[in-house]
Amino acid sequence: MSTENYKFFRHEACESFPCHKTDNPDEFNCLFCYCPLYALGEKCGGNFKLTDRGIKDCSDCLVPHRKNNYDYIIGRFEDIKKLTGRMLSEKDKKESENE
C-alpha cells in the first residue's frame, strides 16, 4: 500500500504554531517551515510583499503551508538549483579576478 504521508507534517507543539494566520489549522503544513522558495525572490510564486526597505515579507503567504502544495514546492527545486549554480559561478568568477 502506497501512502503520501511524507508530504504533510503538522507540529502543533511548536511555540509558533501556526506561524501564519489560517482559517484551517488542521490543514496547516509545517513540512516547509522555512520556505525553500524564498531564495527565488519575486519568482517564488507566493503571496509576498516588499517592505519599504525592499525586504521580502512573506507573513501573509501560505504557499509552503498548504497541505496540497508539496508537489509545487518540490517542482521548483530545479529553479533553486539553477539559482544556486549562477550564484556559485559568480562567486568563482569574482575569486579568480581577485587572484
Secondary structure, 3 states (H helix, E strand, C coil): CCCCHHHCCCCCCCCCCCCCCCCCHHHECCCCCCCCCHHHHHHCCCCCEECCCCCEECCCCCHHHECCCHHHHHHCHHHHHHHHHHHHHHHHHHHHHCC
